[in-house]
Amino acid sequence: MRNLVILGGGTAGTMIANKLRHRLDRLEWSITVVDRDDQHHYQPGYLFLPFGGYTHEQVVRSRHAFIPDGVDFVVGSVEKVEPEQDVVLLDGGRELPYDQLVIATGTTPRPDQTPGMLGPEWRRSIFDFYTLEGAEALADALAAFDGGRLVVHVTEMPIKCPVAPLEFTFLAEAWLRERGLRDRVELVFVTPLDGAFTKPVASAHLGGMLDERKVHVETDFMVERIDDQRKVLVSYDEREVPFDLLVTVPLNMGADFVAHSGLGDELNYVPVDKQTQLSTRFDNIFAIGDASDIPASKAGSVAHFSVEIFVDNFLEHIAGRAMTGAFDGHANCFVESGDDKALLIDFNYDTEPLPGKYPLPVLGPMDLLKETRTNHLGKLAFRWIYWNVLLPGRPVPLPALMSMAGKNAPTTEPDEQEA
Amino acid sequence: MPTTTIGSNEIHVDDEGFMTQYDEWTEDLGTALAAQIGIEMSDEHWKAIRFLRSDFTEHGETATLRRVTTLGGIPTKQLFTLFPKKPAKKMAYVAGLPKPRGCV
């Protein structure tokens, strides 16, 4: 009997367990999924919680309900992996030997990494919305907010779901308008990037949407610390951004056990081949989803598309054959823009988000890089798809690799920046 | 791919002036590129640039500020002093490496 151990029962880990249980002989392979708790969160739902959009129950289910029969689900914290011995050590001393290991423990916001963030103002005037508790606490703070400087802030890239801070800003702007508070609020978007987003065409488009909404954008801002007494963000080059209510995206890091095991880079992400996601150092360790260092968005859609490629590759790998699938970094994200509209972006390692139609050329029905109500309904519908189709590993009728069909390539670069 | 001439060297660059051929770079060229953006190279500047050059050969990507700080041992604050305002991009420009991916 050979052992496949999957660390992490989130989007990637759960999908892999479901897909591989169907494909691996039960007499030959055991599959074990380890997670530190039994709560699976629909993380895209966090975005709507601060505005009263979803309830707690709509975004939390038990993990084991999505783990198939024939897979062991172990609740426990990983202390470390010993890659030379092919064994995982859990807190409390339990050992899980493996033949193949998948690290799918994601990435986590770490407010402790920025001085002043996790101080007395945390969840009083400083909030995050990338945790359920943070999003719920922010809902209360927003309900009591009656004006001042609302600052949305990204600490450092990469972050999980890189469009979410923009979505939050658009939703906050619309929400303030609806409540008749917009004139009493100064909205500021603070980013370490040189524009609203990472890719030129989308950055120009989304930056224009911030301008239209009179959101001031502070670029190239690398936060050094938060002065919680004066309520200001302070950058390494000594710029200051004052706030009354700060909604920050803390530094994101991979799991600590990755560092303890000597398997991580400077942010605890596992270096892997970007096409197969096999560790660059160990022939029986893969990292899938946010846990790896691939230069793609840390997002559920990337986890989903990469799992599709990974499963076939994995079967070839354990049969001793070369892996023939190559993941292209495909990401596909709805971007909420307020007033019940959303944009859709579709891109990969080499192709930035472009305007056009998706998934079918001309017919769509989704418009790329354009605000429509259909896209918003698509985003809302996705929660059902996530719980009922995606996690159980059922086929989603979207190609795993990105297609250029329906996309309009730019004729000139919109973006000229200094060095 | 456009080319440009710095001193007596013709080099391949992208639309924003970042060099695209790792092997076309020399330390003299680094000094000239730094001068283009108003930086006079010191030992501290070179420590950062040499880290970026060697890290690129191992890692295949231009190092982020955090990587230069964590693995190269140069505090972020100092990088902002050495390469003011946009240290990640300026270091990549001087080191003849691709513009850092802001990530994605």
Interface residues (C-beta under 8 A of the other chain):
Chain A: E156 M157 P158 P162 P192 L193 D194 T198 K199 D220 M222 E224 Y236 D237 D265 E266 L267 P295 A296 S297 G329 A331 E413 E416 Q417 E418 A419
Chain B: D15 E16 G17 F18 Q36 I37 E61 T64 L65 R66 R67 T70 L71 T76 K77 L79 F80 P84 K85 K86 K89 K90 Y93 R101 G102 C103 V104
